[in-house]
Amino acid sequence: MALIVQKYGGTSVGSIEKIRGVAEKVIASHQAGNQMVVVLSAMAGQTDTLIDLAMEATQDPDPRELDVLMATGEQVSVALFAMVVKSLGYDARSLLGFQVAIHTDHLYGKAKIQDIDRERIERNLNQNRIVTVAGFQGLDKNGDITTLGRGGSDTTAVALAAALDADVCEIFTDVDGVYTTDPNICPKATKMAFISYEEMLEMASLGAKVLEIRAVEFAKKFGVPIHVRSTFSDERGTMVVAETKDMEKVMVSGITYNKNEARVTIKKVPDQPGTASKIFDPIFKTGIVVDMILQNTSEDGLTDLTFTVPKTDFYKTMKLVSEVAEEIGAEKVLGDEDIAKVSIIGVGMRTHAGVAKKMFEALAGENINIMMISTSEIKISCVIEEKYTELAVRILHSTFGLDNEKNAL
């Protein structure tokens, strides 16, 4: 007998018919002798509907009340799923985040999981029930409902798998695995059989939408194997696991892109101790994630500071930075939303030389200008004009030999 945590996204439970299909898939695994914990997202489109309702009520919804509203989407899914399972002759129990309980901090809309009580789930599993848990939600120390942000159901599933010592966490979605890049813009993309936690972390942080980054962080920290696979097929997907020596044989394993990027530049910033802290402190306090940071060489005691943030936070960031710039005596603040980030990823970069040179030459060959560069041990990212995104992805995919299926891990 194995303990399996499965997560199904909104498109997988988008209708009663689809929920019945998921229930039959879960029951089949239950019949094979496995204990089943099922995490569900809201039905496709329901989260957007709830946001629209909130915005209709007020242009500035109260964060606490917005989380109360948003959490109702998953409540619908788990209740309907449990009803369907029972109608098929098997016992099931739905649990909301606060009933489990999934404890989080108090940052509404972007809460982070702190710990999970396992007693109630284990008690229901020991009664031979299929347990279904609402993804995306928890409760803070005040007993208020919180939500984990978009993609939070992935995080719920992996965190539960870690807390329950599950044998595997299966993430079911509308794609059949992790690909070397987005198949929608590169038809020669191939599915990987295995990918390391480190590579998946980079892919998730750089724009790949298959897994939410916090879910991968949980998996890496607690050694939870993740199986990314399709809801609508029994075909094997991609296993996200600890790195193996074979993975280093491939120089680059994947290409990612992210169009949800915006660039902010502060011109002629006084180059003094504490200035950077003054600039970024109000940004960090609002929960905005700063990605790439570039500071020019100081000249006459002044420097230019450039950084990127999610495009969705661009206007808020510009407002905050403009206020700080006036306070510290900077010349002006410039912004650019028409950018994208393309990245190459691979644990093989640790043992292969000349990877950056090869990337830069490939982009230069297509007259694609590089605005910013950042690197880590297993990734290189370049900020380019957004209009060249698809071209850059395809040329890099070809340059590093990923067009050939035998090169997929």
C-alpha positions in Angstrom: 0.0 0.0 0.0 1.2 3.5 -0.9 0.1 6.9 0.3 -0.4 9.0 -2.8 -1.3 12.7 -2.9 -2.8 13.8 -6.2 -3.5 17.4 -7.3 -6.0 18.3 -10.1 -6.1 21.8 -11.7 -9.0 23.9 -12.7 -9.3 22.5 -16.2 -9.3 19.0 -14.8 -12.4 19.7 -12.7 -14.0 22.2 -15.0 -17.4 20.4 -15.1 -19.3 17.7 -13.3 -18.4 15.3 -16.2 -14.7 16.1 -15.7 -15.0 15.8 -11.9 -16.6 12.3 -12.4 -13.7 11.4 -14.6 -11.2 12.5 -11.9 -13.2 10.6 -9.3 -13.0 7.4 -11.4 -9.3 7.8 -11.8 -8.8 8.3 -8.0 -11.1 5.4 -7.2 -9.0 3.1 -9.5 -5.9 3.9 -7.5 -7.8 3.5 -4.3 -9.0 0.1 -5.4 -5.3 -0.9 -6.1 -4.8 -0.6 -2.3 -3.5 3.0 -2.1 -4.4 5.6 0.4 -5.5 8.7 -1.5 -5.4 12.4 -0.7 -6.7 14.6 -3.5 -6.1 18.3 -3.7 -8.4 20.3 -6.0 -8.2 23.7 -7.5 -11.4 25.8 -8.3 -13.3 24.8 -11.4 -11.9 26.5 -14.5 -12.8 30.2 -14.7 -14.3 30.4 -11.3 -11.4 32.2 -9.7 -11.6 34.9 -12.4 -15.3 35.2 -11.8 -14.8 35.8 -8.1 -12.2 38.4 -8.9 -14.6 40.2 -11.2 -17.3 40.1 -8.5 -14.9 41.7 -6.0 -13.9 44.4 -8.5 -17.5 45.1 -9.3 -18.1 45.6 -5.5 -15.1 47.9 -5.1 -12.0 48.9 -7.0 -9.9 48.3 -3.9 -11.2 45.1 -2.2 -10.2 44.5 1.4 -7.4 41.9 1.3 -8.9 39.8 4.2 -12.4 39.7 2.7 -11.0 39.0 -0.8 -9.3 35.9 0.6 -12.6 34.8 2.2 -14.2 35.2 -1.2 -11.5 33.5 -3.2 -11.4 30.4 -1.0 -15.0 29.6 -1.9 -13.9 28.3 -5.4 -12.0 25.3 -4.0 -14.8 24.7 -1.5 -17.1 24.1 -4.4 -14.7 21.7 -6.1 -14.0 19.4 -3.1 -17.6 19.2 -2.1 -18.7 18.2 -5.6 -15.9 15.7 -5.8 -16.8 14.0 -2.5 -20.4 13.8 -3.6 -19.5 12.1 -6.8 -17.1 9.6 -5.1 -19.9 8.7 -2.6 -22.4 8.3 -5.5 -20.0 5.8 -7.0 -20.1 3.7 -3.9 -16.9 4.8 -2.0 -16.5 6.9 1.1 -15.0 10.3 0.9 -14.5 13.3 3.1 -13.8 16.9 2.0 -11.7 19.2 4.1 -11.1 22.9 3.7 -7.7 24.5 4.6 -8.7 25.6 8.0 -10.2 22.2 8.8 -7.0 20.3 8.1 -5.5 22.7 9.4 -3.0 24.3 7.1 -1.3 27.1 9.1 0.1 30.1 7.2 1.4 33.5 7.8 -0.9 36.5 7.5 0.1 37.9 4.1 -3.4 37.8 2.4 -3.3 36.7 -1.2 0.3 35.5 -1.0 0.4 33.5 2.3 3.1 31.0 3.0 2.6 27.7 4.6 4.2 27.3 8.1 3.0 23.9 9.2 0.3 21.4 8.7 -1.7 19.2 11.2 -1.8 15.7 9.9 -4.1 14.1 12.5 -7.4 14.7 10.9 -6.4 13.5 7.4 -4.7 10.4 8.8 -7.8 9.6 10.9 -10.0 9.7 7.8 -7.5 7.7 5.7 -7.5 5.0 8.5 -11.2 4.8 8.1 -10.6 3.9 4.4 -11.9 7.2 3.1 -10.7 9.1 0.1 -9.7 12.5 1.5 -10.1 15.6 -0.7 -8.5 18.9 0.4 -9.2 22.3 -0.9 -6.0 23.7 -2.5 -4.8 27.2 -2.4 -6.0 28.1 1.2 -5.1 28.0 4.9 -5.5 30.0 8.0 -3.4 32.4 10.0 -2.7 32.6 13.7 -5.8 34.7 14.2 -8.0 32.0 12.6 -8.6 34.0 9.4 -8.8 32.4 6.0 -5.7 33.0 3.8 -4.9 32.1 0.2 -1.5 31.2 -1.2 -1.6 33.1 -4.5 -2.2 31.8 -8.1 -0.8 28.2 -8.5 -1.2 27.7 -4.7 -2.9 24.3 -5.1 0.4 22.9 -6.3 2.0 24.1 -3.1 -0.8 22.7 -1.0 -0.4 19.3 -2.6 3.4 19.0 -2.2 3.3 20.4 1.4 0.7 17.8 2.3 2.8 15.1 0.7 5.7 16.2 2.8 3.7 16.4 6.0 2.1 13.0 5.4 5.4 11.3 4.3 3.6 10.4 1.0 5.3 8.1 -1.5 4.7 10.4 -4.4 2.8 13.6 -5.2 1.1 13.4 -8.6 0.3 16.8 -10.2 -2.4 16.2 -12.9 -2.8 19.0 -15.4 -3.8 19.6 -19.0 -0.2 18.9 -20.2 1.4 15.5 -20.2 4.7 16.5 -18.6 7.6 19.0 -18.5 8.9 19.9 -21.9 12.3 21.3 -23.0 10.4 24.5 -23.8 6.8 25.7 -24.6 5.5 23.4 -27.3 3.1 26.2 -28.4 5.9 28.3 -29.7 8.4 25.6 -30.5 6.8 22.5 -32.1 10.1 20.6 -31.7 10.0 20.7 -27.9 10.2 17.3 -26.3 8.9 15.8 -23.1 11.5 15.0 -20.4 11.3 11.7 -18.5 13.2 13.2 -15.5 14.2 16.7 -14.3 16.1 17.6 -11.2 14.6 19.8 -8.4 17.2 22.4 -9.1 16.3 22.6 -12.8 12.6 22.6 -12.1 13.1 25.4 -9.6 14.8 27.5 -12.2 12.2 26.7 -14.8 9.3 27.6 -12.4 11.0 30.8 -11.3 11.7 31.8 -14.9 8.2 31.5 -16.4 7.4 27.8 -16.9 3.8 27.4 -15.8 3.8 23.6 -15.2 4.6 23.8 -11.5 4.5 26.6 -8.9 7.9 27.5 -7.5 7.0 27.1 -3.9 5.7 23.6 -4.6 9.2 22.6 -6.0 10.9 24.2 -3.0 8.9 22.1 -0.6 9.6 19.0 -2.7 13.3 19.6 -2.8 13.5 20.4 1.0 11.6 17.3 2.0 12.6 14.9 -0.8 9.1 14.5 -2.2 9.1 13.0 -5.7 6.7 14.8 -8.0 5.1 13.2 -11.0 3.7 15.7 -13.5 1.2 14.1 -15.8 -2.0 14.6 -17.8 -5.5 14.2 -16.3 -6.8 12.9 -19.6 -4.2 10.2 -20.2 -2.6 7.2 -18.4 0.7 8.0 -20.1 3.7 8.5 -17.9 4.7 12.1 -17.5 7.8 13.7 -16.0 9.4 12.9 -12.7 10.9 15.7 -10.7 13.5 14.2 -8.5 16.9 14.7 -6.9 19.8 15.2 -9.3 21.6 12.2 -10.8 25.0 12.0 -12.5 23.3 11.2 -15.9 21.6 14.6 -15.8 25.0 16.4 -16.0 25.7 14.8 -19.4 23.2 17.3 -21.0 24.6 20.8 -21.3 21.2 22.5 -21.4 18.0 20.7 -20.6 15.4 23.4 -21.1 14.6 26.9 -22.5 12.1 29.2 -20.7 10.7 32.6 -21.3 8.7 35.1 -19.3 6.8 38.0 -20.7 5.4 39.1 -17.3 8.5 41.3 -16.8 8.9 45.0 -16.5 12.1 47.1 -16.1 12.6 50.0 -13.8 15.7 52.3 -14.0 16.6 55.0 -11.5 19.0 57.5 -13.1 21.8 59.2 -11.2 21.3 57.7 -7.8 23.7 59.0 -5.1 26.2 56.2 -4.6 26.2 56.1 -0.8 25.9 53.4 1.8 22.2 52.6 2.6 20.8 54.0 -0.7 19.9 50.6 -2.1 18.2 49.7 1.1 16.1 52.9 1.0 15.0 52.1 -2.6 14.1 48.5 -2.1 12.7 48.5 1.4 9.2 49.9 0.5 9.1 47.5 -2.5 9.8 44.4 -0.4 7.3 45.5 2.3 4.5 45.3 -0.2 5.5 41.7 -1.2 6.7 42.7 -4.7 9.4 40.3 -5.9 12.4 41.9 -7.5 14.2 39.7 -10.0 17.3 41.0 -11.8 19.3 43.9 -10.5 22.0 45.8 -12.4 24.0 48.8 -11.0 26.4 50.7 -13.2 29.9 51.8 -12.2 29.8 55.0 -10.1 30.8 58.2 -11.8 31.1 61.5 -9.9 29.4 59.9 -7.0 26.3 58.9 -9.0 25.2 55.6 -10.5 22.2 54.2 -12.5 20.2 51.3 -10.9 18.1 49.0 -13.0 15.9 46.1 -11.8 13.0 44.0 -13.0 9.7 43.2 -11.4 6.5 41.3 -12.5 4.6 43.4 -15.0 1.5 43.1 -12.8 3.4 45.1 -10.1 4.9 47.6 -12.5 2.7 50.7 -11.8 2.8 50.1 -8.0 6.6 49.8 -8.2 6.9 52.9 -10.3 4.9 54.9 -7.7 6.9 53.6 -4.8 10.3 54.2 -6.5 9.4 57.7 -7.7 8.6 58.7 -4.2 12.0 57.3 -2.9 13.9 58.8 -5.9 12.7 62.3 -5.0 13.6 61.7 -1.3 17.2 60.6 -2.1 17.8 63.2 -4.8 17.9 60.8 -7.9 17.5 62.5 -11.3 14.5 60.5 -12.7 12.8 57.1 -12.9 12.2 55.3 -16.2 10.1 52.3 -16.9 9.7 49.7 -19.7 7.0 47.1 -20.0 7.9 45.8 -23.5 10.6 43.4 -22.4 10.8 39.6 -21.8 13.3 37.3 -20.2 14.6 34.2 -22.0 16.7 31.6 -20.1 18.7 28.5 -20.6 18.7 25.9 -17.8 20.7 22.8 -17.1 22.7 21.1 -14.3 25.2 20.2 -17.0 26.4 23.9 -17.1 28.5 23.0 -14.0 30.7 20.8 -16.1 30.5 22.4 -19.6 32.5 25.5 -20.6 31.5 28.2 -23.1 27.7 27.9 -22.6 27.2 31.7 -22.2 29.3 32.5 -25.3 27.2 30.0 -27.3 24.0 31.6 -26.1 25.1 35.2 -26.8 26.3 34.3 -30.3 23.0 32.6 -31.1 21.0 35.7 -30.1 23.4 38.0 -31.9 23.1 36.0 -35.0 19.4 37.0 -35.1 20.2 40.6 -34.3 18.5 40.3 -30.8 20.0 42.8 -28.4 20.6 41.8 -24.8 19.6 44.4 -22.3 20.4 42.6 -19.0 22.1 39.4 -18.0 21.9 37.3 -14.9 23.4 33.9 -14.1 23.4 31.1 -11.5 25.3 27.9 -11.4 22.7 26.2 -13.7 21.0 29.0 -15.6 21.7 32.1 -17.8 18.9 34.7 -18.3 18.8 37.5 -20.8 16.4 40.4 -20.9 15.4 41.2 -24.5 12.7 43.1 -26.4 9.4 41.3 -26.0 8.7 41.1 -29.7 11.7 38.8 -30.2 10.7 36.3 -27.5 9.4 33.4 -29.7 12.3 33.8 -32.1 14.8 33.7 -29.3 13.3 30.6 -27.7 13.3 28.7 -31.0 16.9 29.6 -31.9 18.2 28.7 -28.5 16.3 25.4 -28.5 18.0 24.5 -31.8 21.4 25.9 -30.8 21.7 23.6 -27.8 20.5 20.5 -29.6 17.1 20.2 -27.9 15.2 19.8 -31.2 16.3 16.2 -31.3 14.1 13.9 -29.1 17.1 11.8 -28.0 18.5 14.8 -26.2 15.5 15.0 -23.8 16.3 13.7 -20.4 
